[in-house]
Amino acid sequence: MATTFKIKNGDVVFNTSSGRPKTIGNEIDGTDSAKAKEKTGQDLQRCLSLAKVNNGTTADIISLVGTTPDIGASTASLLLNRQIRAMFSNILTQQALRPFARPRSERMALIASLRVLQDKGDPTKFRFTLGVKTQAGLLVATTGSVG
């Protein structure tokens, strides 16, 4: 089963009537694309927001916070792009180790788009948009910022 707790603003979401945590995702043979997109989007957000872990499946973006004045805007943009791509590559490696742990609709396949732009109002801040395609062909997009 590829379900997990639903997270909102960093907290587990609870069902108010039952008191149990809400879950998102599909059964392994599930095909609900809305559930798959929500779960994959949450997984991406988690990977983008966490510091470095041993298997490399996080972008460790926090390590770039405050570095722009020292390394320059263009270098910071390249590093952010590189860290997101490395995270994604490591996610694919981990998925290959257990290919049937998730339905195809939740298994990431490729980066469809990655755009990193310096914030016009604050030169020490960068915004990014990441679009990922799943093995079932679903497009999941997420955005974030660093700075």
Secondary structure, DSSP 8 states (H G I E B T S, - for coil): ---EE-EETTEE-B-TTT--B-EES--TT---HHHHHHHHHHHHHHHHHS---TT--S--GGGGTT-HHHH-HHHHHHHHHHHHHHHHHHHHHHHHHSTTSS-TTTSEEEEEEEEEEE-SS-TT-EEEEEEEEETT--EEEEEEEE-
